[in-house]
Amino acid sequence: MGVGSLLDAASLSALAGCRLNENAIDREVGHWFTGTNPNSRFKQYIMASRASPDGTRFSLANGDFTHRRSSDGAVLASETITTPQRLREVLRQRFGLEVEKGTVFGVAGL
């Protein structure tokens, strides 16, 4: 599922930084390309980011998880994830994403 299918039209417009009717097809094709092309970073890496209500941010880049304070960038917690089980736990606990056991993540070691 690509980013475009997770966001409504107003959110996509805000993310694109332009009015909704301007080049809408370009955004749609761009989202499709980055979500399906094997050379896209979105197909080669595991990435997630979430801003929490308390002003902190969670980020995941492949096996590197970081929880930091937005105001000054201070790292509150970090972890290198080395197993698929731990990756599923972090995705569920920190990002609210449920991933089925047995999912192949496509990143070495995970």
Backbone as JSON, one array per atom type, in Angstrom:
{
  "sequence": "MGVGSLLDAASLSALAGCRLNENAIDREVGHWFTGTNPNSRFKQYIMASRASPDGTRFSLANGDFTHRRSSDGAVLASETITTPQRLREVLRQRFGLEVEKGTVFGVAGL",
  "N": [[0.85, -1.18, 0.0], [0.67, 2.17, -0.9], [1.82, 5.49, 0.05], [-0.04, 7.37, -0.86], [-2.49, 6.05, -0.69], [-2.93, 5.99, 1.99], [-3.39, 8.52, 2.89], [-5.66, 11.28, 2.89], [-7.1, 13.39, 0.29], [-6.73, 16.1, 0.99], [-4.58, 16.01, 2.75], [-2.57, 15.02, 1.07], [-2.39, 17.18, -0.68], [-1.41, 19.18, 1.03], [1.05, 18.04, 1.74], [2.32, 18.05, -0.73], [2.62, 20.71, -1.14], [1.21, 22.4, -2.82], [-1.7, 23.59, -4.65], [-4.59, 21.44, -4.77], [-5.58, 20.73, -7.37], [-3.53, 21.25, -9.11], [-1.32, 19.64, -11.1], [-2.05, 17.08, -10.17], [-2.0, 14.48, -11.21], [0.72, 14.13, -11.57], [1.67, 13.9, -8.95], [0.31, 11.58, -8.21], [1.4, 9.65, -9.97], [4.06, 9.85, -9.17], [3.92, 8.91, -6.49], [3.09, 6.3, -7.01], [5.31, 5.35, -8.45], [7.46, 5.56, -6.54], [6.56, 3.73, -4.71], [6.52, 1.29, -6.01], [8.66, 0.81, -7.79], [11.56, -1.16, -8.08], [14.05, 0.02, -7.64], [13.6, 2.14, -5.99], [14.11, 3.86, -2.92], [12.15, 3.4, -1.06], [11.41, 0.84, -1.5], [13.66, -0.55, -0.92], [14.5, -0.09, 1.67], [13.59, -0.14, 5.15], [11.48, 2.15, 6.5], [10.17, 4.41, 8.84], [8.33, 6.96, 10.49], [7.19, 8.95, 13.16], [5.41, 11.47, 14.78], [4.82, 12.27, 18.11], [2.2, 13.1, 20.5], [3.39, 14.33, 22.71], [5.44, 15.85, 21.76], [7.71, 14.55, 20.98], [9.67, 12.51, 18.69], [9.54, 9.52, 16.79], [11.66, 7.42, 14.97], [12.57, 5.18, 12.37], [15.0, 3.59, 10.6], [15.84, 1.25, 8.52], [17.36, -1.03, 10.53], [17.73, 0.71, 12.63], [16.44, 2.29, 15.33], [15.16, 5.28, 16.72], [14.27, 7.48, 19.33], [13.51, 10.72, 19.82], [13.68, 14.03, 21.26], [11.83, 16.67, 19.95], [12.26, 19.41, 20.29], [14.99, 19.98, 20.86], [16.4, 17.98, 19.69], [17.54, 16.0, 21.21], [18.51, 12.69, 21.94], [16.42, 10.33, 23.24], [16.1, 7.63, 23.42], [17.6, 4.82, 21.85], [18.08, 2.14, 19.54], [19.43, -0.74, 18.03], [17.89, -2.82, 15.89], [17.7, -6.25, 15.55], [16.31, -8.56, 14.97], [13.51, -10.06, 13.26], [11.28, -10.42, 14.93], [11.64, -8.49, 16.98], [11.57, -6.2, 15.42], [8.89, -6.24, 14.53], [7.66, -5.85, 17.03], [8.56, -3.23, 17.74], [7.45, -1.75, 15.6], [4.75, -2.14, 16.18], [4.47, -1.18, 18.88], [5.61, 1.44, 18.91], [4.86, 2.7, 16.53], [2.28, 2.0, 15.97], [1.65, 0.03, 14.12], [0.59, -3.02, 12.88], [2.14, -6.0, 12.07], [2.17, -8.99, 10.38], [3.29, -12.13, 11.72], [6.0, -13.8, 10.23], [6.25, -12.16, 8.09], [8.21, -11.04, 5.41], [10.75, -8.82, 5.43], [12.69, -7.87, 3.7], [15.16, -6.72, 4.15], [18.5, -7.19, 4.88], [19.07, -9.6, 7.36], [16.72, -9.02, 8.68]],
  "CA": [[0.0, 0.0, 0.0], [1.49, 3.36, -0.99], [1.48, 6.62, 0.89], [-1.24, 8.02, -1.37], [-3.7, 5.38, -0.26], [-3.07, 6.16, 3.43], [-3.71, 9.9, 3.18], [-6.77, 11.83, 2.11], [-6.69, 14.36, -0.72], [-6.26, 17.34, 1.62], [-3.24, 15.75, 3.28], [-1.65, 14.94, -0.07], [-2.2, 18.53, -1.17], [-0.53, 19.87, 1.98], [2.39, 17.46, 1.6], [2.89, 18.45, -2.0], [2.89, 22.13, -1.09], [0.55, 23.12, -3.91], [-3.14, 23.39, -4.67], [-4.98, 20.08, -5.09], [-5.8, 20.47, -8.79], [-2.31, 21.47, -9.88], [-0.44, 18.5, -11.31], [-2.44, 15.95, -9.33], [-1.54, 13.24, -11.83], [2.15, 14.01, -11.32], [1.83, 13.37, -7.59], [-0.16, 10.19, -8.2], [2.41, 8.83, -10.64], [5.24, 9.85, -8.3], [3.67, 7.99, -5.37], [3.08, 4.94, -7.55], [6.69, 4.99, -8.8], [8.28, 5.34, -5.35], [6.05, 2.58, -3.99], [6.57, 0.04, -6.77], [9.91, 0.62, -8.52], [12.54, -1.88, -7.26], [15.19, 0.88, -7.33], [13.18, 3.18, -5.05], [14.52, 3.66, -1.52], [11.0, 2.92, -0.31], [11.35, -0.61, -1.71], [14.93, -1.12, -0.49], [14.75, 0.18, 3.08], [12.45, -0.04, 6.07], [11.46, 3.51, 7.04], [8.94, 4.85, 9.51], [8.51, 8.15, 11.31], [5.94, 9.32, 13.82], [5.46, 12.53, 15.78], [3.9, 11.94, 19.19], [1.56, 14.28, 21.08], [4.25, 14.99, 23.71], [6.47, 16.63, 21.1], [8.87, 13.74, 20.62], [9.56, 11.84, 17.39], [10.07, 8.18, 16.64], [12.09, 7.16, 13.6], [13.13, 3.87, 12.1], [15.7, 3.52, 9.31], [16.28, -0.14, 8.52], [17.33, -1.57, 11.88], [18.07, 1.73, 13.62], [15.29, 2.98, 15.91], [15.52, 6.41, 17.56], [13.22, 8.29, 19.93], [14.19, 11.96, 20.19], [12.89, 15.21, 21.59], [11.8, 17.55, 18.79], [12.69, 20.77, 20.59], [16.44, 20.15, 20.79], [16.99, 16.83, 19.0], [18.17, 15.08, 22.15], [18.1, 11.3, 21.8], [15.87, 9.79, 24.48], [16.33, 6.18, 23.37], [17.96, 4.32, 20.53], [18.23, 0.68, 19.55], [19.64, -1.42, 16.76], [16.98, -3.96, 15.85], [18.41, -7.32, 14.86], [15.47, -9.72, 14.67], [12.17, -9.73, 12.76], [10.34, -10.34, 16.06], [11.8, -7.18, 17.63], [11.08, -5.19, 14.47], [7.41, -6.23, 14.62], [7.3, -5.23, 18.32], [8.78, -1.78, 17.65], [6.44, -1.2, 14.7], [3.45, -2.15, 16.88], [4.48, -0.36, 20.1], [6.01, 2.84, 18.69], [4.27, 3.3, 15.33], [0.89, 1.57, 15.84], [1.52, -0.8, 12.92], [0.57, -4.47, 13.1], [2.77, -6.74, 10.98], [1.99, -10.43, 10.61], [4.45, -12.98, 11.91], [6.38, -14.43, 8.98], [6.44, -11.15, 7.05], [9.58, -10.89, 4.95], [10.98, -7.38, 5.36], [13.53, -7.56, 2.55], [16.39, -6.08, 4.57], [19.4, -8.25, 5.39], [18.98, -9.87, 8.8], [15.38, -8.79, 9.2]],
  "C": [[0.88, 1.23, 0.0], [1.01, 4.47, -0.09], [0.18, 7.26, 0.45], [-2.52, 7.36, -0.9], [-3.93, 5.51, 1.23], [-3.53, 7.56, 3.81], [-4.89, 10.36, 2.34], [-6.25, 12.92, 1.17], [-6.15, 15.65, -0.11], [-4.86, 17.17, 2.17], [-2.22, 15.68, 2.16], [-1.36, 16.34, -0.62], [-1.24, 19.31, -0.27], [0.89, 19.35, 1.87], [3.07, 17.92, 0.33], [3.21, 19.94, -2.05], [2.27, 22.92, -2.23], [-0.95, 22.84, -3.83], [-3.47, 22.0, -5.2], [-5.06, 19.82, -6.59], [-4.56, 20.67, -9.66], [-1.47, 20.2, -9.92], [-0.78, 17.3, -10.42], [-1.95, 14.63, -9.9], [-0.04, 13.04, -11.61], [2.43, 13.44, -9.93], [1.41, 11.9, -7.54], [0.87, 9.26, -8.84], [3.68, 8.75, -9.79], [5.08, 8.91, -7.14], [3.69, 6.54, -5.85], [4.52, 4.49, -7.83], [7.51, 4.68, -7.55], [7.81, 4.13, -4.55], [6.19, 1.25, -4.73], [7.89, -0.21, -7.48], [10.95, -0.06, -7.63], [13.76, -1.04, -6.89], [14.86, 2.0, -6.36], [13.67, 2.85, -3.64], [13.37, 3.08, -0.69], [10.79, 1.42, -0.49], [12.6, -1.3, -1.16], [15.18, -0.99, 1.01], [13.45, 0.12, 3.88], [12.53, 1.34, 6.69], [10.11, 3.77, 7.69], [9.28, 6.08, 10.34], [7.16, 8.52, 11.91], [6.21, 10.42, 14.83], [4.43, 12.18, 16.86], [3.33, 13.22, 19.81], [2.43, 15.03, 22.09], [5.41, 15.77, 23.09], [7.74, 15.86, 20.79], [8.6, 13.05, 19.29], [10.18, 10.46, 17.47], [10.51, 8.02, 15.2], [12.74, 5.78, 13.51], [13.73, 3.91, 10.7], [16.41, 2.18, 9.29], [16.25, -0.66, 9.95], [17.65, -0.57, 12.96], [16.83, 2.49, 14.07], [15.8, 4.1, 16.8], [14.25, 7.11, 18.06], [13.91, 9.57, 20.39], [13.19, 13.07, 20.48], [12.97, 16.17, 20.42], [12.42, 18.91, 19.08], [14.19, 20.97, 20.46], [17.16, 18.97, 20.12], [17.65, 15.82, 19.91], [17.62, 13.67, 21.98], [17.67, 10.78, 23.17], [16.09, 8.29, 24.57], [16.75, 5.82, 21.95], [18.25, 2.83, 20.66], [18.53, 0.21, 18.13], [18.82, -2.7, 16.8], [17.62, -5.05, 14.99], [17.56, -8.54, 14.52], [14.12, -9.26, 14.11], [11.15, -9.58, 13.89], [10.42, -8.98, 16.74], [11.33, -6.07, 16.71], [9.57, -5.1, 14.51], [6.96, -5.58, 15.92], [7.43, -3.71, 18.27], [7.74, -1.13, 16.73], [5.08, -1.14, 15.38], [3.45, -1.14, 18.02], [4.71, 1.13, 19.82], [5.31, 3.52, 17.52], [2.81, 2.89, 15.12], [0.62, 0.72, 14.62], [1.59, -2.28, 13.28], [1.14, -5.16, 11.87], [2.68, -8.22, 11.32], [3.31, -11.15, 10.82], [4.73, -13.68, 10.59], [6.54, -13.45, 7.84], [7.92, -11.06, 6.7], [9.81, -9.39, 4.7], [11.9, -6.98, 4.22], [14.79, -6.79, 2.87], [17.25, -7.14, 5.23], [19.29, -8.38, 6.91], [17.6, -9.68, 9.38], [14.37, -9.46, 8.3]]
}
